[in-house]
Amino acid sequence: MEVKPINYGKLNGSVYDFPEIGDVLPMHTHDEMTVHVTIVARGSFRAYGSGWHHTLNCGDIVDWPAYQEHEFIALEPGSRLVNIVKG
């Protein structure tokens, strides 16, 4: 997995590229200052958390609340996530 920061004026975040099927962004959480919106920019993912899971496809957007655990597993080669920090 490759990570590139986004810094454009007040807009901050990261672009995550997943070259292979099965590449993982491991389970993690964010506080109020680092919580983000996730945009599936390319491919698809299986997203997991405590007691839930979803398949996310290109164009899907998830607005995470602070402290919600989440993990992403790429379902297609070349998948991409864009995270925009809300804090």
N, C-alpha and C positions, 0 to 999 in steps of 0.2 A: 504494500500500500504506500502511496506517495501523498504527502501533505504539502499544500502551498498556502501561505497566509494571504488573506485579502485585507488590504488597507486602502480605503478610498474615501477620503474625508472622514465623516463620522461613521462610515460603514466598515465594520470589522468582521472577520470570520476566517473560514478555511475552506479550501477545496480538497477533497479526498478522492484520489483515483485508485481504483481497484482493478489491476490488470487481469487477475485470474478469478475464475469461479471459486468460491470458498474463502476468498480473502476476507479478513475480519477486522472491524473496528471494535475492540473489546468493550465489555460492559463498563459503563461509567455513568457519572451524574455531574450536574453543574449546579452551582449556587446562583443566587439572584443576579450576580454581576457577570456570570459567564453563560447563562442559559441562552439557548439559541433556537432559531427556526432552521429546519432541515429541508432542502429542496433536492429531490432526486432529479439530477440533470441529465443522466444517461443510464441506461440499463435498468436493473431491478435488484431489490434487496429483500431479505428476510430481516425484520426488525423484532427484537425481543426485549422484554423487561420482566419485572416480577409479576408473574401471573398473566401475561399477555404476549401475543405475537401477531404480526401483520406482515403481509407481502406489500411492498411499496414498489411502484412502477414509475417510469420516467414521467415527470410532471407532477407527481405527488408532493405535497408539502405537509410537514408536521411541525406544529407550534408546541414545543416542549414546555411543560411547567418546570420550575426549579425542583431539583432533587429527584426527578423521575429517572430511574435506571433505564438505560437503553444500550443496545448493541446492534451492529449491522453486519450481515453476512452477504457478500455479493452473490447473486444468482446468475449473472451473465459476465463474460469477460469485458473489460473496458468500462465497467460501471463507474459512475461518479456521483458524489454527494457534495452539495454546497451548503455550508453552515453559516448563518448570519447571526451574530451575537445581538441579543436584545437588550442587555444590561448596559 
